[in-house]
Amino acid sequence: MAKTSMEIVMSDDLKRRLSAAAEKTGKTVQEFAQEALYTYVEDIEDGVVSDVALSEEGLTYILPEGERVAGLEHSIYEASRKTA
């Protein structure tokens, strides 16, 4: 999988907190930030799946089916996480 980089502008306080949290977990700042972003994106994607399920009156989906209906094939973003 191709990798890319980006620059993020943040306050000095957030940078300090990010560095401290990374150190406490034994990770580099880059590893910690990448993991935090994956978790945040997955939470947003889960919310999209929930919204789709709630908008379809009378229908209930198990998570993988809900992801498919919402256009969020879990295997796609899980594979990208493992290769990052």
Z-matrix of the N, CA and C atoms (Angstrom, degrees):
N
C 1 1.442
C 2 1.522 1 108.07
N 3 1.317 2 115.24 1 136.98
C 4 1.460 3 121.23 2 179.06
C 5 1.524 4 110.16 3 -67.82
N 6 1.286 5 115.19 4 146.40
C 7 1.462 6 120.51 5 176.91
C 8 1.512 7 108.91 6 -116.26
N 9 1.302 8 115.22 7 151.38
C 10 1.452 9 121.02 8 177.45
C 11 1.518 10 108.02 9 -140.11
N 12 1.287 11 116.37 10 166.61
C 13 1.462 12 119.65 11 177.68
C 14 1.520 13 108.31 12 -126.21
N 15 1.330 14 114.60 13 161.97
C 16 1.452 15 120.01 14 176.76
C 17 1.521 16 108.09 15 -148.90
N 18 1.294 17 114.61 16 157.02
C 19 1.456 18 120.85 17 178.43
C 20 1.522 19 107.91 18 -102.20
N 21 1.317 20 116.17 19 134.48
C 22 1.458 21 121.09 20 178.62
C 23 1.522 22 107.99 21 -120.47
N 24 1.312 23 115.54 22 126.09
C 25 1.455 24 121.01 23 177.21
C 26 1.524 25 107.13 24 -89.79
N 27 1.333 26 116.34 25 127.20
C 28 1.465 27 120.37 26 -178.56
C 29 1.517 28 109.83 27 -141.84
N 30 1.309 29 114.48 28 160.85
C 31 1.464 30 119.45 29 178.81
C 32 1.527 31 109.69 30 -69.51
N 33 1.313 32 115.63 31 159.94
C 34 1.462 33 120.48 32 176.32
C 35 1.524 34 110.52 33 -60.24
N 36 1.337 35 116.26 34 -37.12
C 37 1.464 36 120.44 35 179.95
C 38 1.527 37 111.11 36 -63.56
N 39 1.334 38 116.94 37 -45.43
C 40 1.462 39 119.69 38 179.58
C 41 1.524 40 110.52 39 -64.88
N 42 1.316 41 117.34 40 -40.21
C 43 1.466 42 120.61 41 178.52
C 44 1.524 43 110.66 42 -61.65
N 45 1.332 44 116.65 43 -42.05
C 46 1.464 45 120.98 44 178.54
C 47 1.529 46 110.59 45 -63.46
N 48 1.339 47 116.18 46 -45.21
C 49 1.470 48 120.78 47 -179.30
C 50 1.525 49 111.21 48 -65.48
N 51 1.321 50 117.00 49 -40.44
C 52 1.459 51 121.45 50 178.03
C 53 1.526 52 110.43 51 -62.15
N 54 1.307 53 116.65 52 -45.90
C 55 1.463 54 121.14 53 179.28
C 56 1.525 55 111.37 54 -62.16
N 57 1.329 56 116.64 55 -43.36
C 58 1.467 57 120.90 56 -179.75
C 59 1.531 58 110.85 57 -65.18
N 60 1.334 59 116.55 58 -42.68
C 61 1.469 60 119.95 59 -179.60
C 62 1.527 61 110.85 60 -66.02
N 63 1.315 62 116.84 61 -40.90
C 64 1.460 63 120.61 62 178.42
C 65 1.522 64 110.34 63 -62.09
N 66 1.311 65 116.26 64 -44.74
C 67 1.467 66 120.78 65 -179.71
C 68 1.529 67 110.84 66 -61.46
N 69 1.331 68 117.24 67 -42.30
C 70 1.473 69 120.98 68 -179.72
C 71 1.522 70 112.43 69 -63.71
N 72 1.333 71 116.94 70 -28.40
C 73 1.458 72 120.22 71 -179.37
C 74 1.521 73 112.66 72 -94.89
N 75 1.330 74 116.43 73 -1.83
C 76 1.462 75 120.29 74 179.26
C 77 1.523 76 113.41 75 74.47
N 78 1.316 77 116.28 76 23.48
C 79 1.459 78 121.16 77 -179.82
C 80 1.515 79 109.62 78 -113.89
N 81 1.328 80 114.58 79 161.24
C 82 1.457 81 118.17 80 172.46
C 83 1.526 82 107.54 81 -74.84
N 84 1.319 83 116.62 82 163.04
C 85 1.463 84 120.78 83 177.11
C 86 1.527 85 109.19 84 -59.33
N 87 1.323 86 117.53 85 -41.03
C 88 1.464 87 121.15 86 -179.94
C 89 1.531 88 110.80 87 -62.87
N 90 1.326 89 117.78 88 -46.45
C 91 1.472 90 120.89 89 179.08
C 92 1.523 91 110.84 90 -61.28
N 93 1.323 92 115.89 91 -44.76
C 94 1.463 93 120.09 92 -178.29
C 95 1.522 94 111.20 93 -64.80
N 96 1.324 95 117.68 94 -45.30
C 97 1.459 96 121.83 95 -179.84
C 98 1.523 97 110.90 96 -64.32
N 99 1.323 98 117.14 97 -41.48
C 100 1.461 99 120.63 98 179.51
C 101 1.528 100 110.32 99 -63.53
N 102 1.308 101 117.51 100 -44.12
C 103 1.466 102 121.04 101 178.15
C 104 1.530 103 110.80 102 -63.14
N 105 1.324 104 116.52 103 -41.09
C 106 1.469 105 120.40 104 178.92
C 107 1.528 106 110.63 105 -63.26
N 108 1.324 107 117.32 106 -41.40
C 109 1.459 108 120.64 107 178.83
C 110 1.526 109 111.24 108 -65.49
N 111 1.336 110 117.81 109 -42.86
C 112 1.459 111 120.52 110 177.28
C 113 1.527 112 110.58 111 -59.22
N 114 1.324 113 116.35 112 -45.08
C 115 1.461 114 120.23 113 -179.57
C 116 1.521 115 110.59 114 -62.24
N 117 1.312 116 117.30 115 -43.43
C 118 1.460 117 121.50 116 179.92
C 119 1.527 118 111.02 117 -63.61
N 120 1.325 119 116.86 118 -46.08
C 121 1.461 120 120.42 119 179.73
C 122 1.528 121 110.40 120 -63.24
N 123 1.321 122 117.92 121 -41.83
C 124 1.462 123 120.95 122 178.13
C 125 1.532 124 110.93 123 -62.37
N 126 1.320 125 117.42 124 -39.14
C 127 1.465 126 120.62 125 177.14
C 128 1.522 127 110.66 126 -62.59
N 129 1.325 128 117.05 127 -42.31
C 130 1.464 129 121.17 128 177.80
C 131 1.525 130 109.77 129 -63.62
N 132 1.327 131 116.93 130 -44.68
C 133 1.465 132 120.68 131 179.33
C 134 1.529 133 110.86 132 -62.33
N 135 1.310 134 117.56 133 -40.59
C 136 1.464 135 120.71 134 176.84
C 137 1.522 136 110.88 135 -61.81
N 138 1.323 137 116.75 136 -36.51
C 139 1.461 138 120.80 137 176.95
C 140 1.510 139 111.41 138 -65.30
N 141 1.333 140 117.32 139 -38.14
C 142 1.465 141 121.31 140 177.34
C 143 1.524 142 109.40 141 -63.34
N 144 1.329 143 116.83 142 -43.62
C 145 1.468 144 121.07 143 178.31
C 146 1.522 145 109.53 144 -60.48
N 147 1.320 146 117.04 145 -43.57
C 148 1.471 147 120.70 146 179.29
C 149 1.518 148 110.96 147 -63.22
N 150 1.327 149 117.05 148 -42.72
C 151 1.467 150 121.05 149 179.15
C 152 1.521 151 111.23 150 -61.08
N 153 1.334 152 116.60 151 -42.04
C 154 1.467 153 120.10 152 178.70
C 155 1.512 154 109.68 153 -63.70
N 156 1.326 155 116.98 154 -44.95
C 157 1.464 156 120.49 155 -179.10
C 158 1.518 157 111.16 156 -62.86
N 159 1.328 158 117.23 157 -40.45
C 160 1.456 159 120.33 158 -179.71
C 161 1.524 160 112.80 159 -71.68
N 162 1.329 161 116.55 160 -27.86
C 163 1.459 162 119.42 161 -178.39
C 164 1.528 163 112.54 162 -79.85
N 165 1.310 164 117.08 163 -15.83
C 166 1.459 165 121.95 164 179.93
C 167 1.525 166 107.97 165 -96.64
N 168 1.309 167 116.64 166 88.84
C 169 1.459 168 121.68 167 -175.31
C 170 1.521 169 111.48 168 -55.36
N 171 1.310 170 114.33 169 132.02
C 172 1.453 171 120.44 170 175.25
C 173 1.515 172 115.07 171 80.13
N 174 1.330 173 117.48 172 -4.82
C 175 1.458 174 119.94 173 -179.81
C 176 1.524 175 109.95 174 -104.70
N 177 1.300 176 116.31 175 141.42
C 178 1.453 177 122.11 176 176.18
C 179 1.518 178 107.96 177 -126.61
N 180 1.309 179 116.37 178 133.18
C 181 1.457 180 120.91 179 179.44
C 182 1.510 181 109.42 180 -117.40
N 183 1.333 182 116.20 181 143.39
C 184 1.453 183 118.69 182 165.21
C 185 1.524 184 105.78 183 -77.72
N 186 1.309 185 118.19 184 159.64
C 187 1.458 186 121.30 185 -170.40
C 188 1.525 187 114.15 186 -52.33
N 189 1.342 188 121.26 187 -50.57
C 190 1.467 189 118.44 188 -178.38
C 191 1.528 190 112.86 189 -60.12
N 192 1.318 191 118.30 190 -38.69
C 193 1.459 192 121.10 191 178.62
C 194 1.527 193 110.36 192 -68.40
N 195 1.324 194 116.81 193 -40.53
C 196 1.465 195 120.61 194 177.03
C 197 1.517 196 111.55 195 -61.41
N 198 1.324 197 116.51 196 -39.94
C 199 1.459 198 120.62 197 177.71
C 200 1.527 199 110.43 198 -63.27
N 201 1.314 200 116.76 199 -41.02
C 202 1.460 201 120.24 200 179.97
C 203 1.526 202 110.03 201 -64.55
N 204 1.324 203 116.46 202 -45.91
C 205 1.462 204 120.90 203 -179.53
C 206 1.532 205 110.48 204 -62.53
N 207 1.318 206 117.19 205 -37.98
C 208 1.467 207 121.54 206 -179.34
C 209 1.528 208 112.17 207 -80.72
N 210 1.334 209 117.02 208 -4.10
C 211 1.462 210 120.17 209 -179.17
C 212 1.508 211 113.37 210 80.71
N 213 1.323 212 116.62 211 22.76
C 214 1.469 213 121.48 212 -178.96
C 215 1.519 214 109.12 213 -119.07
N 216 1.301 215 116.72 214 77.78
C 217 1.457 216 120.21 215 178.91
C 218 1.527 217 108.13 216 -64.55
N 219 1.334 218 117.19 217 109.97
C 220 1.461 219 122.39 218 -175.16
C 221 1.527 220 111.59 219 -55.80
N 222 1.320 221 117.21 220 -40.72
C 223 1.457 222 119.79 221 -177.03
C 224 1.522 223 111.40 222 -60.96
N 225 1.334 224 117.34 223 -28.67
C 226 1.462 225 120.42 224 -179.44
C 227 1.522 226 110.36 225 -67.88
N 228 1.348 227 118.06 226 -50.74
C 229 1.452 228 117.36 227 -177.01
C 230 1.514 229 112.55 228 -80.35
N 231 1.322 230 118.81 229 -22.64
C 232 1.467 231 120.32 230 174.97
C 233 1.533 232 109.42 231 -69.34
N 234 1.335 233 117.44 232 -40.86
C 235 1.466 234 120.66 233 178.81
C 236 1.519 235 110.00 234 -63.24
N 237 1.343 236 118.21 235 -39.55
C 238 1.451 237 119.73 236 -179.62
C 239 1.518 238 110.90 237 -67.79
N 240 1.335 239 117.14 238 -32.36
C 241 1.467 240 120.10 239 178.87
C 242 1.512 241 110.93 240 -67.34
N 243 1.338 242 117.39 241 -40.84
C 244 1.457 243 120.85 242 -177.73
C 245 1.524 244 112.64 243 -68.98
N 246 1.326 245 117.22 244 -25.54
C 247 1.455 246 119.46 245 -177.77
C 248 1.516 247 112.57 246 -94.82
N 249 1.323 248 116.98 247 -4.49
C 250 1.469 249 119.98 248 -177.12
C 251 1.501 250 111.11 249 -78.16
